[in-house]
Amino acid sequence: MASLNDGPTRSFLGLTKKEAMSKARELKLKPRIVREDMERFRMTKDLRSDRINFELDNGEVTSAKIF
Protein backbone atom coordinates (compact mmCIF):
# COMPACT_ATOMS: atom_id res chain seq x y z
CA MET A 1 0.00 0.00 0.00
CA ALA A 2 1.13 3.57 -0.58
CA SER A 3 3.01 5.40 2.12
CA LEU A 4 2.60 9.00 3.19
CA ASN A 5 5.07 10.37 0.67
CA ASP A 6 4.37 8.14 -2.32
CA GLY A 7 3.41 9.51 -5.69
CA PRO A 8 -0.12 8.05 -5.43
CA THR A 9 -0.97 10.43 -2.59
CA ARG A 10 0.60 13.41 -4.34
CA SER A 11 -1.43 12.62 -7.43
CA PHE A 12 -4.56 13.71 -5.52
CA LEU A 13 -3.28 17.25 -4.94
CA GLY A 14 -5.24 19.86 -6.84
CA LEU A 15 -8.17 17.57 -7.60
CA THR A 16 -11.68 18.66 -6.71
CA LYS A 17 -13.44 16.93 -3.84
CA LYS A 18 -15.57 14.91 -6.27
CA GLU A 19 -12.58 13.91 -8.41
CA ALA A 20 -10.53 12.86 -5.37
CA MET A 21 -13.34 10.77 -3.88
CA SER A 22 -13.90 9.01 -7.21
CA LYS A 23 -10.20 8.35 -7.79
CA ALA A 24 -9.76 6.98 -4.26
CA ARG A 25 -12.60 4.52 -4.76
CA GLU A 26 -11.13 3.42 -8.10
CA LEU A 27 -7.89 2.65 -6.23
CA LYS A 28 -9.86 0.65 -3.63
CA LEU A 29 -9.21 3.24 -0.92
CA LYS A 30 -11.78 4.50 1.55
CA PRO A 31 -11.76 8.32 1.27
CA ARG A 32 -12.34 10.54 4.29
CA ILE A 33 -12.48 14.34 4.50
CA VAL A 34 -10.71 15.44 7.69
CA ARG A 35 -10.69 19.18 6.98
CA GLU A 36 -12.50 21.42 4.54
CA ASP A 37 -11.36 25.04 4.60
CA MET A 38 -11.52 26.07 8.30
CA GLU A 39 -13.80 23.22 9.42
CA ARG A 40 -12.21 20.13 10.96
CA PHE A 41 -14.15 16.88 11.22
CA ARG A 42 -14.00 14.21 13.88
CA MET A 43 -11.93 11.20 13.06
CA THR A 44 -10.86 7.99 14.69
CA LYS A 45 -7.19 7.36 15.42
CA ASP A 46 -7.07 3.78 14.19
CA LEU A 47 -4.47 3.10 11.52
CA ARG A 48 -5.78 1.71 8.23
CA SER A 49 -3.74 1.16 5.12
CA ASP A 50 -6.88 1.24 2.97
CA ARG A 51 -8.03 4.74 3.97
CA ILE A 52 -6.94 8.06 2.55
CA ASN A 53 -7.52 11.31 4.44
CA PHE A 54 -8.10 14.50 2.52
CA GLU A 55 -7.76 18.15 3.50
CA LEU A 56 -9.39 20.65 1.16
CA ASP A 57 -9.05 24.37 0.60
CA ASN A 58 -11.33 26.27 -1.77
CA GLY A 59 -12.72 23.00 -3.13
CA GLU A 60 -9.33 21.44 -3.98
CA VAL A 61 -7.29 18.75 -2.25
CA THR A 62 -4.26 20.30 -0.51
CA SER A 63 -3.27 17.22 1.51
CA ALA A 64 -3.78 13.50 0.97
CA LYS A 65 -2.40 10.97 3.47
CA ILE A 66 -2.78 7.24 3.88
CA PHE A 67 -2.67 6.05 7.50
TAFENNOR-V137224 format. One record per pair of residues at least 12 apart in sequence whose ideal C-beta (glycine too) atoms are under 7 Angstrom apart, sorted by sequence separation. I is the first residue (numbers start at 1). J is the second residue. D is the distance in Angstrom with one decimal. If there is no record, write none. Layout:
I&J&D ; I&J&D
This chain:
52&64&5.8 ; 53&65&5.1 ; 52&65&7.0 ; 52&66&5.1 ; 53&67&6.4 ; 51&66&6.9 ; 51&67&6.5 ; 49&66&6.6 ; 32&51&6.0 ; 34&53&4.7 ; 37&56&7.0 ; 48&67&6.4 ; 30&50&5.7 ; 34&54&6.7 ; 35&55&4.3 ; 36&56&4.7 ; 37&57&6.1 ; 47&67&5.3 ; 29&50&5.9 ; 30&51&4.5 ; 31&52&5.6 ; 32&53&5.3 ; 33&54&5.3 ; 34&55&6.0 ; 35&56&6.9 ; 28&50&6.9 ; 29&51&6.5 ; 32&54&6.9 ; 29&52&4.6 ; 31&54&6.3 ; 33&56&6.6 ; 24&52&5.2 ; 20&54&5.7 ; 17&56&5.8 ; 20&61&4.8 ; 17&59&6.2 ; 16&59&5.8 ; 16&60&6.2 ; 15&60&6.8 ; 14&60&5.6 ; 15&61&5.0 ; 14&61&6.6 ; 1&49&4.1 ; 13&61&5.7 ; 12&61&4.9 ; 13&62&6.8 ; 13&64&6.5 ; 12&64&3.8 ; 9&64&4.5 ; 9&65&6.3 ; 9&66&6.0 ; 4&65&5.4 ; 4&66&6.6 ; 3&66&7.0 ; 2&66&5.2 ; 1&66&6.6
